[in-house]
Amino acid sequence: MKKLAIILGMGIVVTMINCSPKKASQPSAAPQMTKAIAQEQYTIAQLASGQALYAAHCGTCHKLYKVETFNDAKWNQILNRMIPKTDVSTTDGTLIRAYVLANAAQN
């Protein structure tokens, strides 16, 4: 009886460990977008789309910060945390990031 209790206890522990939420794995290390990259690789039309998306999506939950408030490094920290919390597509998230970083404060 004691062995059965030990085996059941161990089984429960193993199950709990295997079924517990795992930390999301980080995607492969893509280079982080910078102000210079955003300005060079995105058209004015794409940045305008990013601006509209920023206003439409980011302002629904909190006040919109002026994009000149932070430099690109700080904005990347903010956007890395905030974009996954939204329902925007990967493409729209990239356009938002490009707009914000292209207009961010100088480092």
C-alpha positions in Angstrom: 0.0 0.0 0.0 2.8 2.3 0.9 4.6 1.6 -2.5 1.4 2.4 -4.3 1.0 5.7 -2.6 4.7 6.6 -3.5 4.2 5.6 -7.1 1.0 7.6 -7.4 2.6 10.6 -5.8 5.6 10.4 -8.1 3.2 10.1 -11.1 1.3 13.2 -10.0 4.5 15.2 -9.6 5.8 14.1 -13.0 2.4 15.0 -14.6 2.4 18.4 -13.0 5.9 19.2 -14.2 5.2 18.0 -17.7 1.8 19.8 -17.9 2.9 23.1 -16.3 3.2 26.2 -18.6 6.5 26.5 -20.3 8.4 29.7 -20.9 7.9 30.6 -24.5 11.0 30.0 -26.5 12.6 33.0 -28.0 12.5 33.2 -31.8 15.9 32.9 -33.5 18.0 35.9 -32.9 16.8 38.3 -35.7 18.6 41.6 -35.6 16.7 44.2 -33.6 15.2 47.0 -35.7 16.8 50.4 -35.1 15.9 54.0 -36.1 18.4 53.8 -39.0 17.0 50.5 -40.3 13.4 51.7 -40.1 14.2 54.9 -42.0 16.2 53.0 -44.7 14.0 50.0 -45.2 10.4 51.4 -45.0 8.7 53.7 -47.4 6.8 56.8 -46.4 3.5 54.9 -47.2 4.5 52.1 -44.9 5.5 54.5 -42.1 2.1 56.3 -42.6 0.3 52.9 -42.2 2.4 52.3 -39.1 1.3 55.6 -37.7 -2.4 54.9 -38.3 -2.0 51.5 -36.7 -0.2 53.0 -33.7 -3.0 55.5 -33.2 -5.8 52.9 -33.7 -4.4 50.0 -31.6 -2.0 51.4 -29.0 -4.3 54.2 -27.9 -7.2 51.9 -27.1 -5.8 50.7 -23.8 -3.6 53.7 -22.6 -2.4 57.1 -23.6 -0.3 57.4 -26.7 3.2 58.6 -26.0 4.8 60.9 -28.6 7.2 58.7 -30.5 9.9 61.3 -29.8 9.6 60.6 -26.1 12.0 57.6 -26.2 15.0 56.4 -28.2 14.9 53.3 -30.3 16.4 51.1 -27.7 13.7 52.1 -25.1 10.9 51.8 -27.7 12.1 48.2 -28.6 11.8 47.3 -24.9 8.3 48.7 -24.8 7.2 47.2 -28.1 8.7 43.8 -27.3 6.5 43.7 -24.2 3.3 45.3 -25.6 2.9 44.0 -29.2 2.4 40.4 -28.0 -0.4 41.5 -25.8 -2.4 42.8 -28.7 -4.3 41.2 -31.6 -2.4 42.9 -34.3 -0.9 40.8 -37.0 2.9 40.3 -37.3 2.9 42.6 -40.4 1.0 45.3 -38.6 3.2 45.0 -35.5 6.2 45.4 -37.7 4.7 48.5 -39.3 4.0 50.0 -35.9 7.5 49.3 -34.8 8.9 50.8 -38.0 6.9 54.0 -37.6 7.7 54.4 -33.9 11.5 53.7 -34.4 11.8 55.9 -37.5 10.5 58.8 -35.5 12.1 58.0 -32.1 14.4 60.3 -30.3 18.1 60.2 -31.2 20.2 57.9 -29.0 
